[in-house]
């Protein structure tokens, strides 16, 4: 459990959002003018690179072959552009928001539960898609997605997307793989005859409240939940009650992908919400691990590469935005992470992904995934919903046993 780290992130987030709401900056980079959302400015042409680009990303998103030499989409970019890539891995969306509020970064691979917060907080700037030649190759389902497009203005470039899966130990479940999220929400004996108490994990992030809400949508329809990110007070309290129930069987909350992989390798965990990335790496390592999207469905993420409002290297940032849509990068990353490319052309002819990879990773399941988004009080499905800052404070309390 990492109660203290989550509490710090939550406090930083509240302070940062209050600060960001009152500030907005812009800067001029070599080779072109760049401006923030407040001024409405953006690059009108891409000039010479500044020699560096700094990216905040999810684990596994920016690879230079350090983990596996077969997965490297950084080295070629650096050789072609002279822009040296620095990468800061963030474990949660809240950490990404906090880092972007601190400043000094050019780009961030933001999920939907962070992207609109970054826009409203004036921490990212509009992107001139005319300066990205490969923009037309982006999946049409993503080109104007609401988690990064505001009033027709694009605040980033789609990167990858996919579901949050139920990862499980095949030695524990044997010939009876799980079909429901109940194995991580309700105390029960697993197929190996032992209780799941102390052998399951949950995600260490406030957005996980939506996973509980999604479970309740299927098992408690009388609550009337239509969208797991749009919860009225009664629905929200019901989700918290389920999470408190889950707290009795969860022995560890995860947010670091590599620590979770170590937990499943060495600590005897049986099941948890996870990302396809962990599943892939553990399977490559020969561990008895598999995953499933249970019958209740799944939450998921559609990540967007967004540009800081005061990006110190705007020309290199635009060069990376174009590079990020390269079909080989998109296919290699999808194979590495277990995700779906934002460029459909990457689904054919990629040696690592194979022509079946996109289908396996869920290319056709787009409409079935409840993508992360920022909960707001002014919601679409009902009169008023519980806003995100209450998700933060209440989930911290749940993890702390309250």
C-alpha positions in Angstrom: 0.0 0.0 0.0 1.2 3.5 -0.8 -1.2 5.7 1.0 1.3 8.4 1.7 2.4 8.7 -2.0 -1.2 9.0 -3.2 -2.0 11.6 -0.5 1.0 13.7 -1.6 -0.1 13.5 -5.3 -3.6 14.4 -4.4 -2.6 17.4 -2.4 -0.2 18.5 -5.2 -3.0 18.1 -7.7 -5.4 20.3 -5.8 -2.8 23.0 -5.3 -1.6 22.8 -8.9 -5.0 23.0 -10.4 -5.8 26.1 -8.3 -2.6 27.7 -9.5 -3.0 26.7 -13.1 -6.6 28.1 -13.2 -5.1 31.6 -12.6 -2.1 31.4 -14.9 -1.3 31.0 -18.6 2.0 31.4 -20.4 3.4 31.4 -23.9 6.9 31.2 -25.4 8.6 31.7 -28.6 10.8 28.9 -29.9 13.5 28.9 -32.6 12.1 28.3 -36.1 8.5 29.5 -35.3 6.1 31.1 -32.9 4.4 29.0 -30.3 1.7 30.1 -27.9 -0.6 28.6 -25.3 -4.3 28.0 -25.1 -4.9 31.4 -23.5 -3.4 33.3 -26.4 -4.7 31.0 -29.1 -1.3 30.9 -30.7 0.5 27.8 -32.1 3.4 27.1 -34.4 2.7 28.0 -38.0 5.8 26.2 -39.3 8.3 23.7 -37.9 11.8 24.9 -37.9 15.1 23.5 -36.9 15.1 21.3 -33.8 16.4 22.6 -30.5 18.4 19.4 -29.8 16.1 17.9 -27.2 12.6 17.0 -26.3 11.3 16.0 -22.9 8.3 13.7 -22.5 6.2 12.5 -19.6 4.8 9.1 -20.4 3.3 5.9 -19.2 5.7 3.0 -18.6 6.5 1.2 -21.8 5.5 4.1 -24.1 8.9 5.6 -24.9 11.3 2.7 -25.6 14.9 2.9 -26.8 15.7 -0.8 -26.6 16.9 -0.8 -23.0 14.5 -3.5 -21.9 14.4 -5.4 -25.2 16.6 -4.3 -28.2 13.8 -5.3 -30.5 11.6 -2.5 -29.3 13.3 0.8 -30.0 11.5 3.8 -31.6 13.7 6.5 -30.0 17.1 5.9 -31.5 16.1 6.4 -35.1 14.2 9.6 -34.2 17.2 11.0 -32.5 19.5 10.1 -35.4 17.1 11.7 -38.0 16.3 14.9 -36.1 19.1 15.6 -33.7 16.4 15.9 -30.9 17.6 13.8 -27.9 14.7 12.3 -26.0 14.4 12.5 -22.3 11.6 10.5 -20.7 10.0 10.8 -17.3 7.7 7.8 -16.5 4.6 8.7 -14.5 2.6 6.0 -12.6 -0.8 7.7 -12.6 -2.7 10.4 -14.4 -2.6 12.6 -11.3 1.2 12.4 -11.3 1.2 13.5 -14.9 -1.0 16.5 -14.1 1.3 17.4 -11.2 4.4 17.1 -13.4 3.0 19.2 -16.2 2.0 21.9 -13.7 5.6 21.9 -12.4 6.7 22.7 -16.0 9.9 22.0 -17.9 8.4 19.2 -20.1 7.5 19.4 -23.8 5.0 16.5 -24.2 2.8 14.2 -22.1 1.0 11.0 -23.2 -2.1 11.9 -21.2 -5.1 9.6 -20.7 -8.6 10.8 -20.8 -8.8 11.4 -17.1 -6.0 13.9 -17.3 -6.3 15.5 -20.8 -9.2 17.8 -20.2 -7.8 18.8 -16.8 -4.6 19.9 -18.6 -6.7 21.9 -21.1 -8.9 23.6 -18.5 -5.8 24.3 -16.4 -4.1 25.9 -19.4 -1.1 23.5 -19.1 -1.2 22.4 -22.7 -1.6 24.3 -26.0 -3.6 23.7 -29.2 -1.8 21.6 -31.8 -1.6 22.7 -35.4 -2.5 19.5 -37.2 -1.6 21.0 -40.5 2.0 20.7 -39.4 1.6 17.0 -38.8 1.7 15.3 -42.3 0.5 12.0 -41.0 -2.6 13.4 -39.2 -4.9 12.1 -42.0 -3.8 8.5 -41.2 -5.2 8.7 -37.6 -8.2 6.4 -36.9 -11.3 8.4 -37.7 -12.8 7.3 -34.4 -10.1 9.2 -32.6 -9.5 12.3 -34.7 -12.1 14.4 -32.9 -12.4 12.5 -29.7 -13.9 14.6 -26.8 -11.1 13.8 -24.4 -8.7 16.1 -26.3 -10.8 18.1 -28.7 -12.5 21.2 -27.3 -14.8 23.4 -29.4 -13.2 21.8 -32.5 -9.7 22.6 -31.4 -7.2 19.7 -31.1 -5.0 19.7 -28.0 -2.9 16.7 -29.0 -2.3 13.7 -31.2 -3.8 10.3 -30.5 -1.1 7.7 -29.5 -2.5 4.3 -28.3 -5.7 2.9 -26.7 -6.9 -0.2 -25.0 -8.8 -1.8 -22.1 -8.0 -2.2 -18.4 -7.9 -6.0 -18.2 -8.4 -8.6 -15.4 -5.0 -10.2 -15.0 -4.9 -13.6 -13.3 -2.6 -16.4 -12.4 -3.3 -19.5 -14.5 -2.0 -21.9 -11.9 -4.5 -20.5 -9.4 -7.5 -20.6 -11.8 -6.6 -23.7 -13.8 -9.4 -24.8 -16.1 -11.8 -22.2 -14.6 -10.5 -18.8 -15.8 -12.4 -15.8 -14.2 -15.3 -14.4 -16.2 -16.3 -11.6 -13.8 -14.7 -8.8 -11.8 -16.2 -10.4 -8.7 -12.9 -12.2 -8.0 -11.4 -8.8 -7.0 -14.4 -7.2 -5.5 -16.0 -10.0 -3.4 -14.4 -12.4 -0.9 -14.6 -16.0 -2.2 -12.6 -19.2 -2.6 -10.7 -19.4 -5.9 -10.4 -22.5 -8.0 -7.3 -23.6 -6.2 -9.4 -24.0 -3.0 -7.9 -20.9 -1.2 -9.6 -17.6 -0.4 -8.9 -14.6 -2.5 -8.4 -12.5 0.6 -4.9 -11.1 0.6 -4.2 -12.3 -2.9 -5.8 -9.6 -5.0 -4.8 -6.1 -5.9 -6.6 -2.9 -7.0 -5.4 0.2 -8.9 -4.0 3.0 -6.7 -5.7 5.9 -8.5 -9.0 7.7 -7.9 -10.2 6.9 -11.4 -10.6 3.3 -10.2 -13.9 4.4 -8.6 -15.2 4.0 -12.2 -14.3 0.3 -12.1 -16.5 -0.2 -9.1 -19.3 1.8 -10.8 -19.0 -0.3 -13.9 -19.4 -3.5 -11.8 -22.5 -2.0 -10.1 -24.0 -1.1 -13.5 -24.1 -4.9 -14.2 -25.0 -6.2 -10.7 -27.1 -3.4 -9.2 -29.1 -1.9 -12.1 -31.6 -0.4 -9.7 -28.9 2.3 -9.1 -29.5 3.6 -12.6 -25.8 4.2 -13.4 -25.6 5.0 -17.2 -21.9 6.1 -17.3 -19.3 5.0 -14.7 -17.7 8.5 -14.8 -21.0 10.3 -14.2 -22.3 9.4 -10.7 -24.8 11.2 -8.6 -24.4 11.2 -4.8 -26.2 7.9 -4.2 -24.4 6.1 -7.0 -21.0 7.5 -5.9 -21.6 6.3 -2.3 -22.6 2.9 -3.5 -19.3 2.7 -5.5 -17.4 3.7 -2.3 -19.2 1.1 -0.3 -18.1 -1.6 -2.8 -14.5 -0.3 -2.7 -14.6 -0.4 1.1 -15.8 -4.0 0.9 -13.0 -4.7 -1.6 -10.5 -3.1 0.9 -11.0 -6.1 3.2 -9.5 -8.5 0.6 -7.0 -6.3 -1.1 -3.5 -6.5 0.5 -1.8 -4.1 -2.0 -2.8 -1.3 -4.3 -0.6 -0.9 -7.4 0.3 2.0 -9.6 3.8 1.1 -10.7 3.6 -1.4 -13.6 7.0 -3.0 -12.8 6.3 -3.4 -9.1 3.0 -5.1 -10.0 4.9 -7.5 -12.3 7.3 -8.3 -9.4 4.3 -8.8 -7.1 2.7 -11.4 -9.4 6.1 -13.1 -9.9 7.3 -13.3 -6.3 4.4 -12.5 -3.9 1.7 -15.0 -4.8 -1.0 -12.6 -6.1 -3.8 -14.3 -8.0 -5.8 -11.5 -9.7 -5.9 -7.8 -10.3 -6.9 -5.1 -12.7 -4.0 -4.4 -14.9 -2.8 -3.2 -18.3 -2.0 -5.5 -21.2 1.6 -4.2 -20.9 2.2 -6.2 -17.6 0.4 -9.2 -19.1 2.7 -9.2 -22.1 5.9 -8.8 -20.2 5.0 -11.5 -17.7 4.1 -13.9 -20.5 7.3 -13.1 -22.3 9.1 -14.0 -19.0 7.3 -17.4 -18.9 5.1 -16.5 -16.0 1.7 -18.3 -15.6 -0.3 -15.2 -16.4 -3.3 -14.5 -18.6 -5.9 -11.8 -18.9 -9.6 -11.4 -19.8 -12.1 -8.6 -20.3 -14.9 -9.9 -17.9 -18.6 -10.0 -18.7 -19.3 -6.7 -17.1 -17.0 -5.0 -19.6 -14.0 -2.8 -18.8 -12.8 0.7 -18.3 -10.0 1.8 -20.6 -7.7 4.5 -21.8 -7.2 6.4 -25.0 -3.9 8.3 -24.7 -3.1 11.5 -26.4 0.4 13.1 -26.8 -0.2 16.7 -25.7 2.2 19.7 -25.9 2.9 21.8 -22.9 1.8 25.4 -23.1 5.4 26.6 -22.4 7.2 23.7 -24.1 10.9 24.6 -24.1 11.6 22.7 -27.4 8.5 23.2 -29.6 10.1 22.3 -32.9 11.5 19.0 -31.6 8.1 18.4 -30.0 6.3 18.8 -33.4 8.9 16.5 -34.9 8.1 13.9 -32.3 4.3 14.3 -32.8 4.8 13.4 -36.5 7.2 10.5 -35.6 4.6 9.2 -33.1 2.3 8.4 -36.0 4.8 6.4 -37.9 3.1 3.0 -38.7 6.2 1.0 -37.6 6.4 2.8 -34.2 2.6 2.4 -33.8 2.7 -1.3 -34.6 5.8 -2.0 -32.5 4.4 -0.1 -29.5 1.1 -2.0 -29.8 2.9 -5.3 -29.8 5.0 -4.2 -26.8 2.2 -2.7 -24.7 -0.7 -4.9 -25.8 -2.5 -1.8 -27.0 -4.3 -0.7 -30.2 -2.6 1.7 -32.6 -4.1 5.0 -33.4 -3.0 4.5 -37.0 -4.9 1.6 -38.6 -2.2 1.2 -41.2 0.0 -0.2 -38.4 -2.3 -3.2 -38.2 -0.8 -4.9 -41.3 2.7 -5.8 -42.2 4.3 -5.3 -38.8 6.6 -8.2 -37.9 6.2 -7.7 -34.1 2.4 -7.1 -34.0 1.5 -9.5 -36.8 -1.6 -9.0 -38.9 -3.7 -10.6 -36.2 -2.4 -8.3 -33.4 -4.9 -5.5 -33.7 -7.8 -7.8 -33.5 -6.3 -9.7 -30.6 -5.7 -6.4 -28.8 -9.3 -5.2 -29.3 -9.4 -3.0 -32.4 -13.1 -3.9 -33.0 -14.1 -3.4 -29.3 -13.8 0.4 -29.3 -17.5 1.0 -28.6 -17.5 -1.5 -25.7 -14.8 0.3 -23.7 -15.6 2.9 -21.1 -12.6 5.2 -21.7 -11.2 7.2 -18.8 -12.5 10.7 -18.6 -12.5 13.4 -16.0 -15.6 13.3 -13.8 -17.3 16.8 -13.6 -20.3 18.1 -11.8 -22.0 19.3 -14.9 -22.6 15.9 -16.5 -24.6 14.7 -19.5 -26.5 11.7 -18.2 -28.1 13.4 -15.2 -28.6 16.7 -13.5 -25.5 16.8 -11.3 -22.6 14.4 -10.7 -19.8 14.1 -8.1 -16.7 16.0 -9.4 -13.2 14.5 -9.6 -11.8 16.3 -6.6 -14.2 14.3 -4.4 -13.1 11.1 -6.1 -9.6 11.9 -5.1 -10.3 12.6 -1.4 -12.7 9.8 -1.0 -10.5 7.2 -2.6 -7.6 8.2 -0.4 -9.9 7.6 2.5 -10.9 4.1 1.2 -7.3 3.0 0.8 -6.6 4.3 4.3 -9.4 2.1 5.7 -12.0 4.8 6.2 
